[in-house]
Amino acid sequence: MTLAELAQRLRCTLIGDGTIEVTRVASIDDAGPGDVTFLTNPKYASFLADTRASAVIVSEAESTAPCALLRTSQPYLAFANAVAILTPPAAVPAGISPYAVIDATASIGPDASIGPFVVIGAGARVGARTVIGAHAVVGPESTIGESCVIHSHVSVREHVTIGNRVVLQNGAVIGSDGFGFAPRGDGTHQKIPQVGRVVIEDDVEIGAQSAVDRPAVGETRIAAGTKIDNLVQIAHGVKVGRNVLMAAQVGISGSTIIEDGVMMAGQSGATGHVRIGRGAIVGAKSAVTKDIPAGRHVAGIPAIDEKQWKESAVLARRLPELRKALTDLTDRLEALESQLDGQ
C-alpha cells in the first residue's frame, strides 16, 4: 500500500512522498524502510530524529522528522487503525468442526465458525458470523450474538446473554457462581444458590482469565463498549456502565455500580455496594471504600482525592525526618521545663 492510500484511509494529512510503499507498523526505535511508526507519548520524542521508518503518525503540532509525516488530531487512534489496515486478522473459515459437541436443540447462525472440542448446551443460541475457538463451552439456554469472537477455553455458563461483536479472550469465565455463603450456628457456611443471570452488552471485550459472576437473584450487567483487561474479577450483582475501562487485576465486589466512562487502573478495586460516578478515574492499587462523585480522580487506600493523596505520599516519605524533629523539640522542651522548675 502506498503512503497516499494509507493517509486517505486514516484521514491523515500527508507531508512527504505519497508513492512510498509501506507494509507494516513498527515501534519508533525498531522501524525500518517500508514501516510506519507512531509518536503518541512525548517520552519517546527523542527517538524521532533517528528513526529509519518511511513515515510516522504524529499529532498536528509535530513539524519535523527524517521521514514522511501523517498528521492527525488523534494519532493513537490512527495508529490503531493503521495496524488493522496493514495487519488484518486471518480469516476464520465458517463451519462446524466434526469434533464439536452441539446439542440438537441448540441454534447456530449462518457463517458461524465452531472449533474442535467446543461444547454447546441445550437451547443455546449462537449468532451469525460468530467464531468460537477450540475447547470453549457454551452452557444451556445461553445466547451469543452476531460477529462475536469467543477464544479457546472460554466458559460461558448457563442462562448468560452476550450481545453482538463481543470479544472474550482465552480462559474468560462468564456466569461463574457469585461468592455467597450464609453462616450456620455451628460456624460452617451454607452456599447460597447463585441462580441470577449475566448480561454482556454489545462491543464489550473481556480479557484472558477474567471472571464475571452471576448473583443469587437479579443480574450482573456489563454495558456496551466496556473494555476489561486480563485477570479482572467482577462479582455478583455488579452493574458496569458504558465505555468503562478496567486494567489488569481490578477487583469489583458485589452489588457495586460503576457508571459510564469510568477508568480503573491496574490492581485497583472497590468494596461492595458503592457507586463510582460517571467519568471518575481510580488510580493504580487504589481501594474505593465509599461512593465516588462523577468526574473525580482518586487514589490511595482508602481512595481519596488524587491531589490530596499525592500530598500525603510526600509527607509519608518525610515521616522519619519529622519524627526526629519532633523528638528533638520534645527533648528541648523538657530540658527548659527542668530548668524553670529548678529556679
DAZILIN-V605482 format. One record per run of one state. SS is the DSSP state (A for helix, B for strand, O for the rest). FROM is the first residue (numbers start at 0). TO is the last residue. If there is no record, write none. Layout:
SS/FROM/TO
SS/FROM/TO
This chain:
O/0/0
B/1/1
A/2/9
O/10/11
B/12/14
O/15/19
B/20/20
O/21/22
B/23/24
O/25/33
B/34/37
O/38/40
A/41/49
O/50/53
B/54/58
O/59/66
B/67/71
O/72/73
A/74/85
O/86/93
B/94/95
O/96/99
B/100/101
O/102/105
B/106/107
O/108/111
B/112/113
O/114/117
B/118/119
O/120/123
B/124/125
O/126/129
B/130/131
O/132/135
B/136/137
O/138/141
B/142/143
O/144/147
B/148/149
O/150/153
B/154/155
O/156/158
B/159/161
O/162/165
B/166/167
O/168/171
B/172/176
O/177/179
B/180/182
O/183/187
B/188/190
O/191/195
B/196/199
O/200/203
B/204/205
O/206/209
B/210/213
O/214/217
B/218/221
O/222/225
B/226/227
O/228/231
B/232/233
O/234/237
B/238/239
O/240/243
B/244/245
O/246/249
B/250/251
O/252/255
B/256/257
O/258/261
B/262/263
O/264/267
B/268/269
O/270/273
B/274/275
O/276/279
B/280/281
O/282/285
B/286/287
O/288/290
B/291/291
O/292/295
B/296/298
O/299/299
B/300/300
O/301/302
B/303/304
A/305/316
O/317/317
A/318/341
O/342/342
